[in-house]
Amino acid sequence: MRSDRQLFKYILSLIEKPKQVKDFRKDQGKRHPLWIVLVVIILGTMLGYSGYRELGEFAKVISYQLSFIRG
């Protein structure tokens, strides 16, 4: 069984690649950095969420947990 520390390291390594993706969006309407949006989509999909509504609900649930890594 993985420890919390190992899980945290795994999640941080998962974040590194999305941080490297160039943000193609226009400045207008941006609420969140692209890498955070991508991480939410990746994690949500891994946990079985699909579609805009389900992923949106998932994002609400984990928004607090992700706030500590937002930089």
Biopython code that builds the backbone (N, CA, C, O; Angstrom):
import numpy as np
from Bio.PDB.StructureBuilder import StructureBuilder

atoms = [
    (1, "MET", "N", (0.840, -1.182, 0.000)),
    (1, "MET", "CA", (0.000, 0.000, 0.000)),
    (1, "MET", "C", (0.885, 1.247, 0.000)),
    (1, "MET", "O", (1.871, 1.325, 0.734)),
    (2, "ARG", "N", (0.517, 2.215, -0.833)),
    (2, "ARG", "CA", (1.312, 3.431, -0.923)),
    (2, "ARG", "C", (1.039, 4.350, 0.258)),
    (2, "ARG", "O", (-0.079, 4.448, 0.763)),
    (3, "SER", "N", (2.100, 5.013, 0.673)),
    (3, "SER", "CA", (1.924, 5.995, 1.736)),
    (3, "SER", "C", (1.409, 7.301, 1.141)),
    (3, "SER", "O", (1.434, 7.495, -0.075)),
    (4, "ASP", "N", (0.949, 8.181, 2.002)),
    (4, "ASP", "CA", (0.473, 9.486, 1.540)),
    (4, "ASP", "C", (1.590, 10.259, 0.853)),
    (4, "ASP", "O", (1.350, 10.971, -0.122)),
    (5, "ARG", "N", (2.789, 10.121, 1.353)),
    (5, "ARG", "CA", (3.934, 10.827, 0.763)),
    (5, "ARG", "C", (4.209, 10.323, -0.653)),
    (5, "ARG", "O", (4.473, 11.121, -1.552)),
    (6, "GLN", "N", (4.152, 9.026, -0.855)),
    (6, "GLN", "CA", (4.359, 8.460, -2.187)),
    (6, "GLN", "C", (3.262, 8.914, -3.137)),
    (6, "GLN", "O", (3.533, 9.233, -4.295)),
    (7, "LEU", "N", (2.041, 8.944, -2.659)),
    (7, "LEU", "CA", (0.926, 9.397, -3.478)),
    (7, "LEU", "C", (1.103, 10.864, -3.852)),
    (7, "LEU", "O", (0.850, 11.247, -4.994)),
    (8, "PHE", "N", (1.529, 11.677, -2.912)),
    (8, "PHE", "CA", (1.774, 13.090, -3.168)),
    (8, "PHE", "C", (2.859, 13.269, -4.230)),
    (8, "PHE", "O", (2.714, 14.108, -5.119)),
    (9, "LYS", "N", (3.939, 12.495, -4.150)),
    (9, "LYS", "CA", (5.010, 12.562, -5.155)),
    (9, "LYS", "C", (4.490, 12.156, -6.530)),
    (9, "LYS", "O", (4.857, 12.761, -7.538)),
    (10, "TYR", "N", (3.652, 11.151, -6.573)),
    (10, "TYR", "CA", (3.072, 10.697, -7.835)),
    (10, "TYR", "C", (2.218, 11.797, -8.457)),
    (10, "TYR", "O", (2.310, 12.058, -9.656)),
    (11, "ILE", "N", (1.394, 12.435, -7.644)),
    (11, "ILE", "CA", (0.534, 13.509, -8.145)),
    (11, "ILE", "C", (1.373, 14.676, -8.638)),
    (11, "ILE", "O", (1.069, 15.252, -9.683)),
    (12, "LEU", "N", (2.417, 15.033, -7.912)),
    (12, "LEU", "CA", (3.284, 16.126, -8.363)),
    (12, "LEU", "C", (3.955, 15.798, -9.690)),
    (12, "LEU", "O", (4.092, 16.673, -10.544)),
    (13, "SER", "N", (4.374, 14.553, -9.873)),
    (13, "SER", "CA", (4.992, 14.176, -11.147)),
    (13, "SER", "C", (3.968, 14.200, -12.273)),
    (13, "SER", "O", (4.314, 14.482, -13.420)),
    (14, "LEU", "N", (2.720, 13.908, -11.959)),
    (14, "LEU", "CA", (1.647, 13.965, -12.947)),
    (14, "LEU", "C", (1.392, 15.404, -13.398)),
    (14, "LEU", "O", (0.953, 15.634, -14.524)),
    (15, "ILE", "N", (1.662, 16.351, -12.537)),
    (15, "ILE", "CA", (1.422, 17.765, -12.824)),
    (15, "ILE", "C", (2.506, 18.359, -13.722)),
    (15, "ILE", "O", (2.236, 19.315, -14.450)),
    (16, "GLU", "N", (3.695, 17.829, -13.690)),
    (16, "GLU", "CA", (4.807, 18.426, -14.428)),
    (16, "GLU", "C", (4.551, 18.528, -15.929)),
    (16, "GLU", "O", (4.851, 19.566, -16.519)),
    (17, "LYS", "N", (4.024, 17.521, -16.551)),
    (17, "LYS", "CA", (3.789, 17.554, -18.007)),
    (17, "LYS", "C", (2.743, 18.587, -18.408)),
    (17, "LYS", "O", (3.000, 19.373, -19.321)),
    (18, "PRO", "N", (1.568, 18.621, -17.764)),
    (18, "PRO", "CA", (0.596, 19.654, -18.143)),
    (18, "PRO", "C", (1.124, 21.083, -17.969)),
    (18, "PRO", "O", (0.694, 21.988, -18.684)),
    (19, "LYS", "N", (2.043, 21.292, -17.035)),
    (19, "LYS", "CA", (2.624, 22.624, -16.852)),
    (19, "LYS", "C", (3.446, 23.050, -18.064)),
    (19, "LYS", "O", (3.658, 24.244, -18.278)),
    (20, "GLN", "N", (3.910, 22.092, -18.854)),
    (20, "GLN", "CA", (4.734, 22.386, -20.022)),
    (20, "GLN", "C", (3.904, 22.699, -21.268)),
    (20, "GLN", "O", (4.455, 23.147, -22.274)),
    (21, "VAL", "N", (2.599, 22.471, -21.218)),
    (21, "VAL", "CA", (1.735, 22.716, -22.377)),
    (21, "VAL", "C", (1.525, 24.218, -22.536)),
    (21, "VAL", "O", (1.151, 24.909, -21.588)),
    (22, "LYS", "N", (1.770, 24.710, -23.742)),
    (22, "LYS", "CA", (1.598, 26.135, -24.023)),
    (22, "LYS", "C", (0.104, 26.470, -24.027)),
    (22, "LYS", "O", (-0.703, 25.757, -24.624)),
    (23, "ASP", "N", (-0.244, 27.555, -23.358)),
    (23, "ASP", "CA", (-1.647, 27.968, -23.274)),
    (23, "ASP", "C", (-2.040, 28.683, -24.559)),
    (23, "ASP", "O", (-1.537, 29.766, -24.856)),
    (24, "PHE", "N", (-2.928, 28.079, -25.305)),
    (24, "PHE", "CA", (-3.365, 28.594, -26.598)),
    (24, "PHE", "C", (-4.561, 29.533, -26.470)),
    (24, "PHE", "O", (-4.955, 30.162, -27.452)),
    (25, "ARG", "N", (-5.140, 29.637, -25.289)),
    (25, "ARG", "CA", (-6.373, 30.397, -25.111)),
    (25, "ARG", "C", (-6.115, 31.902, -25.113)),
    (25, "ARG", "O", (-5.022, 32.361, -24.780)),
    (26, "LYS", "N", (-7.140, 32.654, -25.492)),
    (26, "LYS", "CA", (-7.075, 34.113, -25.427)),
    (26, "LYS", "C", (-7.203, 34.538, -23.970)),
    (26, "LYS", "O", (-7.758, 33.807, -23.150)),
    (27, "ASP", "N", (-6.689, 35.720, -23.652)),
    (27, "ASP", "CA", (-6.726, 36.191, -22.266)),
    (27, "ASP", "C", (-8.142, 36.372, -21.735)),
    (27, "ASP", "O", (-8.399, 36.151, -20.551)),
    (28, "GLN", "N", (-9.050, 36.769, -22.602)),
    (28, "GLN", "CA", (-10.422, 37.021, -22.172)),
    (28, "GLN", "C", (-11.093, 35.714, -21.733)),
    (28, "GLN", "O", (-11.100, 34.728, -22.469)),
    (29, "GLY", "N", (-11.641, 35.727, -20.555)),
    (29, "GLY", "CA", (-12.386, 34.571, -20.074)),
    (29, "GLY", "C", (-11.563, 33.522, -19.353)),
    (29, "GLY", "O", (-12.117, 32.531, -18.877)),
    (30, "LYS", "N", (-10.259, 33.711, -19.259)),
    (30, "LYS", "CA", (-9.435, 32.741, -18.528)),
    (30, "LYS", "C", (-9.719, 32.880, -17.037)),
    (30, "LYS", "O", (-9.611, 33.970, -16.477)),
    (31, "ARG", "N", (-10.073, 31.796, -16.414)),
    (31, "ARG", "CA", (-10.283, 31.797, -14.966)),
    (31, "ARG", "C", (-9.184, 31.037, -14.244)),
    (31, "ARG", "O", (-8.815, 31.368, -13.117)),
    (32, "HIS", "N", (-8.670, 30.020, -14.907)),
    (32, "HIS", "CA", (-7.686, 29.149, -14.268)),
    (32, "HIS", "C", (-6.540, 28.895, -15.239)),
    (32, "HIS", "O", (-6.737, 28.889, -16.454)),
    (33, "PRO", "N", (-5.343, 28.686, -14.700)),
    (33, "PRO", "CA", (-4.233, 28.309, -15.578)),
    (33, "PRO", "C", (-4.558, 27.007, -16.315)),
    (33, "PRO", "O", (-5.223, 26.122, -15.776)),
    (34, "LEU", "N", (-4.080, 26.909, -17.545)),
    (34, "LEU", "CA", (-4.379, 25.737, -18.367)),
    (34, "LEU", "C", (-3.932, 24.444, -17.698)),
    (34, "LEU", "O", (-4.636, 23.438, -17.782)),
    (35, "TRP", "N", (-2.785, 24.449, -17.042)),
    (35, "TRP", "CA", (-2.285, 23.210, -16.453)),
    (35, "TRP", "C", (-3.237, 22.684, -15.375)),
    (35, "TRP", "O", (-3.371, 21.472, -15.209)),
    (36, "ILE", "N", (-3.896, 23.580, -14.645)),
    (36, "ILE", "CA", (-4.849, 23.130, -13.631)),
    (36, "ILE", "C", (-6.069, 22.499, -14.292)),
    (36, "ILE", "O", (-6.574, 21.475, -13.830)),
    (37, "VAL", "N", (-6.536, 23.111, -15.368)),
    (37, "VAL", "CA", (-7.672, 22.554, -16.108)),
    (37, "VAL", "C", (-7.324, 21.156, -16.611)),
    (37, "VAL", "O", (-8.131, 20.233, -16.504)),
    (38, "LEU", "N", (-6.122, 21.003, -17.159)),
    (38, "LEU", "CA", (-5.697, 19.702, -17.684)),
    (38, "LEU", "C", (-5.572, 18.658, -16.576)),
    (38, "LEU", "O", (-5.971, 17.508, -16.757)),
    (39, "VAL", "N", (-5.022, 19.054, -15.436)),
    (39, "VAL", "CA", (-4.878, 18.113, -14.315)),
    (39, "VAL", "C", (-6.251, 17.658, -13.818)),
    (39, "VAL", "O", (-6.442, 16.478, -13.521)),
    (40, "VAL", "N", (-7.195, 18.575, -13.726)),
    (40, "VAL", "CA", (-8.551, 18.210, -13.298)),
    (40, "VAL", "C", (-9.164, 17.220, -14.279)),
    (40, "VAL", "O", (-9.791, 16.244, -13.868)),
    (41, "ILE", "N", (-8.988, 17.467, -15.574)),
    (41, "ILE", "CA", (-9.527, 16.554, -16.589)),
    (41, "ILE", "C", (-8.867, 15.180, -16.487)),
    (41, "ILE", "O", (-9.548, 14.157, -16.550)),
    (42, "ILE", "N", (-7.551, 15.155, -16.330)),
    (42, "ILE", "CA", (-6.822, 13.882, -16.232)),
    (42, "ILE", "C", (-7.273, 13.098, -15.000)),
    (42, "ILE", "O", (-7.624, 11.922, -15.099)),
    (43, "LEU", "N", (-7.262, 13.758, -13.838)),
    (43, "LEU", "CA", (-7.657, 13.066, -12.604)),
    (43, "LEU", "C", (-9.117, 12.625, -12.652)),
    (43, "LEU", "O", (-9.445, 11.506, -12.256)),
    (44, "GLY", "N", (-9.983, 13.495, -13.131)),
    (44, "GLY", "CA", (-11.402, 13.148, -13.228)),
    (44, "GLY", "C", (-11.637, 11.959, -14.133)),
    (44, "GLY", "O", (-12.421, 11.065, -13.812)),
    (45, "THR", "N", (-10.953, 11.952, -15.269)),
    (45, "THR", "CA", (-11.088, 10.838, -16.210)),
    (45, "THR", "C", (-10.574, 9.540, -15.594)),
    (45, "THR", "O", (-11.181, 8.482, -15.761)),
    (46, "MET", "N", (-9.450, 9.627, -14.881)),
    (46, "MET", "CA", (-8.902, 8.438, -14.228)),
    (46, "MET", "C", (-9.866, 7.876, -13.183)),
    (46, "MET", "O", (-9.871, 6.673, -12.919)),
    (47, "LEU", "N", (-10.673, 8.742, -12.597)),
    (47, "LEU", "CA", (-11.618, 8.312, -11.566)),
    (47, "LEU", "C", (-13.003, 7.991, -12.115)),
    (47, "LEU", "O", (-13.927, 7.702, -11.354)),
    (48, "GLY", "N", (-13.143, 8.043, -13.445)),
    (48, "GLY", "CA", (-14.396, 7.613, -14.057)),
    (48, "GLY", "C", (-15.372, 8.713, -14.414)),
    (48, "GLY", "O", (-16.483, 8.430, -14.862)),
    (49, "TYR", "N", (-14.980, 9.969, -14.225)),
    (49, "TYR", "CA", (-15.858, 11.077, -14.606)),
    (49, "TYR", "C", (-15.684, 11.338, -16.098)),
    (49, "TYR", "O", (-14.576, 11.256, -16.626)),
    (50, "SER", "N", (-16.782, 11.652, -16.768)),
    (50, "SER", "CA", (-16.690, 11.965, -18.195)),
    (50, "SER", "C", (-17.730, 13.021, -18.531)),
    (50, "SER", "O", (-18.762, 13.121, -17.868)),
    (51, "GLY", "N", (-17.460, 13.789, -19.537)),
    (51, "GLY", "CA", (-18.385, 14.849, -19.929)),
    (51, "GLY", "C", (-18.162, 16.118, -19.127)),
    (51, "GLY", "O", (-17.577, 16.097, -18.044)),
    (52, "TYR", "N", (-18.639, 17.221, -19.681)),
    (52, "TYR", "CA", (-18.426, 18.524, -19.055)),
    (52, "TYR", "C", (-19.065, 18.628, -17.676)),
    (52, "TYR", "O", (-18.443, 19.124, -16.736)),
    (53, "ARG", "N", (-20.288, 18.167, -17.555)),
    (53, "ARG", "CA", (-20.990, 18.290, -16.267)),
    (53, "ARG", "C", (-20.318, 17.491, -15.165)),
    (53, "ARG", "O", (-20.073, 18.002, -14.072)),
    (54, "GLU", "N", (-20.025, 16.244, -15.460)),
    (54, "GLU", "CA", (-19.396, 15.396, -14.443)),
    (54, "GLU", "C", (-18.025, 15.932, -14.057)),
    (54, "GLU", "O", (-17.681, 15.968, -12.875)),
    (55, "LEU", "N", (-17.241, 16.347, -15.045)),
    (55, "LEU", "CA", (-15.920, 16.893, -14.739)),
    (55, "LEU", "C", (-16.035, 18.214, -13.980)),
    (55, "LEU", "O", (-15.200, 18.516, -13.127)),
    (56, "GLY", "N", (-17.060, 18.996, -14.285)),
    (56, "GLY", "CA", (-17.297, 20.234, -13.547)),
    (56, "GLY", "C", (-17.619, 19.972, -12.090)),
    (56, "GLY", "O", (-17.123, 20.670, -11.206)),
    (57, "GLU", "N", (-18.440, 18.979, -11.836)),
    (57, "GLU", "CA", (-18.759, 18.596, -10.459)),
    (57, "GLU", "C", (-17.513, 18.079, -9.740)),
    (57, "GLU", "O", (-17.273, 18.407, -8.578)),
    (58, "PHE", "N", (-16.731, 17.273, -10.443)),
    (58, "PHE", "CA", (-15.484, 16.774, -9.876)),
    (58, "PHE", "C", (-14.562, 17.939, -9.524)),
    (58, "PHE", "O", (-13.940, 17.938, -8.462)),
    (59, "ALA", "N", (-14.472, 18.927, -10.403)),
    (59, "ALA", "CA", (-13.619, 20.094, -10.162)),
    (59, "ALA", "C", (-14.057, 20.846, -8.906)),
    (59, "ALA", "O", (-13.217, 21.320, -8.142)),
    (60, "LYS", "N", (-15.351, 20.953, -8.694)),
    (60, "LYS", "CA", (-15.849, 21.620, -7.483)),
    (60, "LYS", "C", (-15.429, 20.862, -6.233)),
    (60, "LYS", "O", (-15.039, 21.459, -5.229)),
    (61, "VAL", "N", (-15.512, 19.552, -6.308)),
    (61, "VAL", "CA", (-15.185, 18.716, -5.149)),
    (61, "VAL", "C", (-13.707, 18.821, -4.784)),
    (61, "VAL", "O", (-13.362, 18.877, -3.604)),
    (62, "ILE", "N", (-12.844, 18.849, -5.776)),
    (62, "ILE", "CA", (-11.410, 18.839, -5.473)),
    (62, "ILE", "C", (-10.767, 20.221, -5.506)),
    (62, "ILE", "O", (-9.555, 20.333, -5.319)),
    (63, "SER", "N", (-11.538, 21.261, -5.737)),
    (63, "SER", "CA", (-10.947, 22.598, -5.857)),
    (63, "SER", "C", (-10.167, 22.989, -4.607)),
    (63, "SER", "O", (-9.102, 23.599, -4.706)),
    (64, "TYR", "N", (-10.681, 22.648, -3.454)),
    (64, "TYR", "CA", (-9.970, 22.979, -2.223)),
    (64, "TYR", "C", (-8.656, 22.208, -2.119)),
    (64, "TYR", "O", (-7.633, 22.768, -1.726)),
    (65, "GLN", "N", (-8.686, 20.933, -2.468)),
    (65, "GLN", "CA", (-7.483, 20.115, -2.370)),
    (65, "GLN", "C", (-6.391, 20.603, -3.324)),
    (65, "GLN", "O", (-5.206, 20.542, -2.998)),
    (66, "LEU", "N", (-6.790, 21.086, -4.496)),
    (66, "LEU", "CA", (-5.804, 21.559, -5.467)),
    (66, "LEU", "C", (-5.303, 22.962, -5.161)),
    (66, "LEU", "O", (-4.268, 23.371, -5.686)),
    (67, "SER", "N", (-6.006, 23.698, -4.332)),
    (67, "SER", "CA", (-5.631, 25.089, -4.084)),
    (67, "SER", "C", (-4.249, 25.214, -3.455)),
    (67, "SER", "O", (-3.583, 26.230, -3.653)),
    (68, "PHE", "N", (-3.803, 24.223, -2.711)),
    (68, "PHE", "CA", (-2.501, 24.316, -2.066)),
    (68, "PHE", "C", (-1.340, 24.180, -3.048)),
    (68, "PHE", "O", (-0.223, 24.579, -2.717)),
    (69, "ILE", "N", (-1.561, 23.632, -4.241)),
    (69, "ILE", "CA", (-0.472, 23.496, -5.208)),
    (69, "ILE", "C", (-0.527, 24.555, -6.294)),
    (69, "ILE", "O", (0.371, 24.648, -7.131)),
    (70, "ARG", "N", (-1.571, 25.340, -6.276)),
    (70, "ARG", "CA", (-1.714, 26.374, -7.299)),
    (70, "ARG", "C", (-0.663, 27.450, -7.060)),
    (70, "ARG", "O", (-0.541, 27.994, -5.962)),
    (71, "GLY", "N", (0.078, 27.736, -8.098)),
    (71, "GLY", "CA", (1.152, 28.689, -7.891)),
    (71, "GLY", "C", (1.307, 29.718, -8.885)),
    (71, "GLY", "O", (2.199, 30.558, -8.769)),
]
sb = StructureBuilder()
sb.init_structure("model")
sb.init_model(0)
sb.init_chain("A")
sb.init_seg("    ")
for serial, (resi, resn, name, xyz) in enumerate(atoms, 1):
    if name == "N":
        sb.init_residue(resn, " ", resi, " ")
    sb.init_atom(name, np.array(xyz, "f"), 0.0, 1.0, " ", f" {name:<3s}", serial, name[0])
structure = sb.get_structure()
